Amino acid sequence: MGVWYATREDVMRALDSKETARNARQIDRALESASRGVEALCHRTFAPTTATKSFDWPGPQYARPWRLWLDANEVISVTTLTSGGTTIASGDYFLEPDAYGPPYNRIEIDLGSSAAFTSRDTYQRAITVTGLFGYRNDETAAGTLTAAVNSATVTTLSVNAAASALLGAGSVLRIDSERLLVTARAMADTGQNLGGSGLTAQANSVTVAVGDGTQFAMDETILIDSERMLVVDIAGNQLTVIRAWDGSVLAAHPNGANIYAPRTLTVTRGALGTIPATHANSATVTRWDPPGPIRDLTIAETINRLTNERAGYARTRRTGDGNSSDQAKTARDLPGLREQAYNSHGRKARTRAV
């Protein structure tokens, strides 16, 4: 699994699709394909990756000897820069273009310093850059762990309500200095029970009484018996919900019923060049956010793959369809999203100066 630029839950909500093992696998395949397609369209990857990369001395690049073009290896930040085995101090070089980076596509020596790009016996791989490669490192605080991670091999995390509401399969997380990829979510007992007189099997029975409303978050999905519900508001110890969410069946629920939420995450440890580590209880969970147009296009491309697959890749437009038809509108919208994503986030060709 590579990095996805949208989550399984994003696609399911867009399609109003019930989560089952069958369609989850289908969506995952389409998300993987769509994410790689978006990267090919934009000629870049977007996720922040910790790495060390080597480059030839600038001379063979037809560049100025103080300028190192990074090409597809754009950086967000640099930790260590060495040239010819000598470390260049952070104050002796610039990441460019400074006006609107990151991402930065080149490193330039400060001509007011005594530093220089040098080589050893040959120019090959003379320069080494260690840092955070990718497009941007835009992050959102997404809650906390509710149990310590005491081993670097543990692949399940317990998170609080805030994280449950903001994360999904495909999310890229950072806990301390480690990045992780969420591959699945599972229901966990919230420790809360349905209060009051319970719930009737009516769509307008939308108030869920709980012992402690602070244990939940808006936009979190909860499960009572076999019915899923979406929390849309919280007032004290009462949750306002949308019933029969995610394709589940409306049903009556008695006082005292257990309330579950998807707060157990299955993850890939040590992702994007980081090292698996232990993490304390209540450690902050941070979510990496892909650029908006990239996320939107990934969702659209995923839906396009799913609908084409269900139609056996045999959908055709009828002769005589006007521009006002739904089919014509759909035909315009996806290319429009592709053009918007490429114009705003595509890496354009560059001709080097001799």
C-alpha positions in Angstrom: 0.0 0.0 0.0 1.3 3.4 -1.0 0.2 6.7 0.3 -3.4 7.5 -0.6 -4.6 11.1 -1.0 -8.1 10.4 0.3 -9.5 7.9 2.7 -11.8 4.9 2.3 -14.4 6.8 4.4 -14.2 9.8 2.1 -15.1 7.7 -0.9 -17.9 5.8 1.0 -19.4 9.0 2.2 -19.3 10.5 -1.3 -21.0 7.4 -2.7 -23.3 6.9 0.4 -21.9 3.3 0.4 -22.4 0.9 3.2 -19.1 -0.4 4.6 -18.6 -4.1 4.0 -15.5 -6.2 3.6 -16.3 -6.7 -0.1 -16.6 -3.0 -1.1 -13.8 -1.9 1.3 -11.4 -4.0 -0.7 -12.8 -2.7 -4.0 -12.5 0.9 -2.8 -8.9 0.3 -1.5 -7.8 -1.0 -4.9 -9.4 2.0 -6.7 -7.8 4.4 -4.2 -4.4 2.9 -4.8 -4.8 3.2 -8.5 -6.2 6.7 -8.4 -3.5 8.0 -6.1 -0.8 6.7 -8.4 -2.6 8.2 -11.4 -2.7 11.6 -9.7 1.0 11.4 -9.1 1.6 10.6 -12.7 -0.6 13.5 -13.8 1.2 16.0 -11.6 4.7 14.5 -12.0 5.3 14.6 -8.3 4.6 12.8 -5.0 3.1 14.8 -2.2 3.6 13.0 1.1 6.4 14.1 3.4 9.2 11.4 3.3 12.3 11.4 5.5 15.2 10.4 3.4 18.9 10.8 2.4 19.6 11.3 -1.3 22.7 11.8 -3.3 23.3 14.1 -6.3 26.1 14.7 -8.7 28.1 17.9 -8.5 26.2 20.6 -10.3 28.6 20.9 -13.2 27.2 18.0 -15.3 23.7 19.5 -14.8 24.5 22.5 -17.0 23.9 24.6 -13.9 25.8 27.3 -12.0 28.3 25.7 -9.7 26.6 27.1 -6.6 23.1 25.8 -7.6 21.9 22.2 -7.2 18.7 21.4 -9.1 16.7 18.7 -7.2 14.3 17.9 -10.1 11.7 15.4 -8.9 13.4 15.2 -5.4 11.8 18.3 -4.1 12.4 19.1 -0.4 10.2 20.5 2.4 13.2 21.0 4.8 16.8 20.0 4.9 18.5 18.5 8.0 22.0 18.0 6.7 23.8 19.0 3.5 27.2 17.6 2.7 29.4 18.1 -0.3 32.6 16.3 -1.0 32.4 14.8 2.5 32.2 18.3 4.1 29.1 19.4 6.0 27.7 22.8 4.8 26.2 24.8 7.6 22.5 25.7 7.4 23.3 29.4 7.3 25.5 29.0 4.2 22.8 27.9 1.7 19.3 28.8 0.6 16.3 26.6 -0.2 14.7 28.1 -3.3 12.2 29.3 -4.5 12.0 31.1 -1.2 9.1 33.3 -2.3 6.6 30.4 -2.5 8.3 27.3 -1.3 8.0 24.6 0.0 8.3 22.6 -2.1 11.9 23.7 -2.9 13.3 22.5 -6.2 16.9 23.7 -5.8 19.5 24.4 -3.2 21.8 27.4 -3.7 25.0 28.3 -1.8 25.0 31.7 -0.2 27.5 33.6 -2.3 28.3 35.7 0.7 29.7 32.7 2.5 32.9 30.7 2.1 30.9 27.5 1.4 30.9 25.7 -1.9 29.7 22.6 -3.6 32.8 20.4 -4.1 33.5 16.9 -5.2 36.0 14.2 -4.3 37.7 12.1 -6.9 34.7 12.4 -9.2 31.6 14.5 -9.4 29.3 11.5 -9.1 27.1 11.5 -5.9 29.3 14.2 -4.5 26.4 15.9 -2.7 24.2 14.3 0.0 21.0 15.8 1.2 19.2 14.5 4.3 15.8 16.0 5.0 12.0 15.9 4.5 11.3 15.3 0.8 7.8 15.9 -0.7 5.4 18.7 -1.4 4.3 20.2 1.9 3.9 19.0 5.5 0.5 20.4 6.3 -0.8 18.7 9.4 -3.9 18.8 11.6 -4.0 17.7 15.3 -6.3 14.7 15.3 -6.7 13.6 18.9 -4.6 11.5 21.2 -3.7 7.9 22.0 -5.7 6.3 24.7 -3.2 3.6 25.4 0.6 3.5 25.3 2.4 1.9 22.4 5.0 -0.1 24.3 6.6 -1.9 21.3 7.9 -1.0 17.9 6.1 -4.0 16.4 2.6 -3.2 17.7 0.3 -2.6 14.7 -2.9 -1.5 16.4 -3.6 1.8 18.1 -6.3 2.9 20.5 -7.3 6.6 19.9 -9.9 9.0 21.4 -13.1 10.3 19.9 -11.5 13.3 18.2 -9.1 11.0 16.3 -12.0 8.6 15.5 -13.9 11.4 13.9 -11.0 12.7 11.8 -9.1 9.6 10.7 -9.9 6.8 8.2 -8.3 4.0 6.3 -5.6 5.8 4.2 -4.8 8.5 6.7 -1.1 9.4 7.2 -0.4 9.9 10.9 2.5 11.3 12.8 3.1 10.4 16.5 6.2 12.0 17.9 8.7 11.5 15.0 7.2 8.4 13.6 4.8 8.3 10.6 2.2 5.6 10.2 -0.3 4.6 7.6 -3.9 3.7 8.7 -5.0 0.5 6.8 -8.2 -0.3 8.7 -10.4 0.7 11.6 -12.4 -1.5 14.1 -15.1 -0.8 16.6 -14.1 -0.4 20.3 -16.2 -0.1 23.4 -16.4 3.5 24.4 -17.2 2.6 28.0 -20.5 4.6 27.6 -24.0 3.2 27.6 -27.3 4.3 26.1 -29.3 6.2 28.8 -32.8 7.6 29.1 -35.6 5.5 27.7 -33.4 4.2 24.9 -34.2 4.7 21.2 -37.2 3.8 19.1 -37.0 2.4 15.6 -38.0 5.8 14.2 -35.8 8.2 12.1 -36.8 11.1 14.3 -35.6 9.5 17.5 -32.3 11.2 17.3 -31.2 12.0 20.9 -28.7 9.6 22.4 -28.4 10.1 26.1 -24.9 9.1 27.5 -23.1 9.3 30.8 -20.4 11.7 29.6 -20.8 13.7 26.4 -17.2 14.8 26.4 -16.2 11.2 25.5 -17.6 11.7 22.0 -16.8 14.0 19.1 -19.0 15.6 16.3 -18.7 13.7 13.0 -17.8 10.5 14.8 -19.7 7.3 13.9 -21.1 5.3 16.8 -22.5 1.8 16.8 -25.4 0.6 19.1 -26.3 -3.0 18.6 -26.0 -3.3 14.7 -27.1 0.2 13.8 -24.5 2.9 13.0 -25.2 6.5 13.7 -23.4 9.7 12.8 -23.0 12.3 15.7 -23.9 15.7 14.3 -24.2 17.7 17.6 -23.4 17.4 21.3 -25.2 19.2 24.0 -24.0 18.2 27.5 -24.6 14.5 27.8 -26.9 14.2 24.8 -25.8 13.4 21.3 -27.8 14.3 18.3 -27.4 11.7 15.6 -28.4 10.7 12.1 -29.9 7.3 12.4 -29.3 4.2 10.1 -26.0 5.7 9.0 -23.6 3.9 6.6 -26.4 1.7 5.2 -27.2 0.1 8.5 -30.8 -0.8 9.5 -33.0 1.4 11.7 -33.8 -0.5 14.9 -35.0 0.0 18.5 -32.3 0.0 21.3 -32.9 -0.4 25.0 -31.6 1.6 27.9 -28.1 0.4 28.9 -27.0 -0.8 25.4 -23.3 -0.5 24.9 -22.0 2.2 22.6 -19.1 1.5 20.3 -17.0 3.7 18.0 -14.2 3.0 15.4 -11.3 3.9 17.8 -9.0 0.9 17.1 -6.7 1.6 14.1 -4.6 -0.9 12.2 -1.5 0.8 11.0 1.7 0.3 9.1 4.6 1.3 11.3 7.6 3.3 10.4 6.2 4.7 7.2 7.7 7.3 4.9 11.3 6.8 6.0 10.7 7.0 9.8 11.6 4.5 12.4 9.1 2.6 14.6 9.2 3.7 18.2 7.3 3.5 21.5 4.7 6.2 22.3 3.2 7.2 25.6 -0.5 7.2 26.5 -2.1 10.5 25.5 0.6 11.2 22.9 -0.7 13.6 20.2 -1.9 12.1 17.0 -1.3 14.4 14.0 -2.8 13.9 10.5 -1.1 14.9 7.3 -3.4 16.7 4.9 -2.9 16.4 1.1 -3.7 19.5 -0.9 -7.4 20.1 -1.5 -7.5 19.7 -5.3 -5.4 16.6 -5.0 -7.8 15.0 -2.4 -10.8 16.0 -4.5 -9.3 14.5 -7.7 -8.4 11.3 -5.9 -11.9 10.9 -4.7 -13.3 11.6 -8.2 -10.9 9.2 -9.9 -11.7 6.5 -7.3 -15.4 6.9 -7.9 -14.9 6.9 -11.7 -13.0 3.6 -11.4 -15.6 2.0 -9.2 -18.6 3.0 -11.4 -16.8 1.9 -14.5 -15.9 -1.4 -12.9 -19.5 -2.0 -11.9 -20.6 -1.3 -15.5 -18.0 -3.7 -16.9 -16.1 -0.7 -18.4 -18.9 -0.6 -21.0 -20.5 2.7 -20.4 -21.2 4.7 -23.5 -22.8 8.1 -24.2 -26.0 8.1 -26.2 -25.9 9.8 -29.6 -27.6 13.2 -29.4 -27.1 13.7 -25.7 -27.1 17.5 -25.0 -24.7 19.3 -22.8 -27.3 19.6 -20.1 -27.6 15.9 -19.6 -26.1 14.2 -16.5 -23.8 12.2 -18.7 -22.4 15.2 -20.5 -21.9 17.0 -17.1 -20.1 14.0 -15.7 -17.9 13.8 -18.9 -16.9 17.4 -18.3 -16.4 17.4 -14.6 -13.6 14.8 -14.3 -11.3 16.3 -17.0 -12.0 19.7 -15.3 -10.8 18.4 -12.0 -7.7 16.9 -13.6 -6.9 20.2 -15.3 -7.4 22.1 -12.0 -5.2 19.8 -10.1 -2.4 19.9 -12.7 -2.6 23.7 -13.0 -2.4 24.2 -9.3 -0.1 21.4 -8.2 1.5 19.8 -11.3 5.3 20.0 -11.7 5.9 21.8 -14.9 8.8 21.2 -17.3 12.0 23.3 -16.8 14.7 24.0 -19.3 18.1 24.5 -17.7 20.3 27.4 -18.5 23.6 26.5 -20.0 
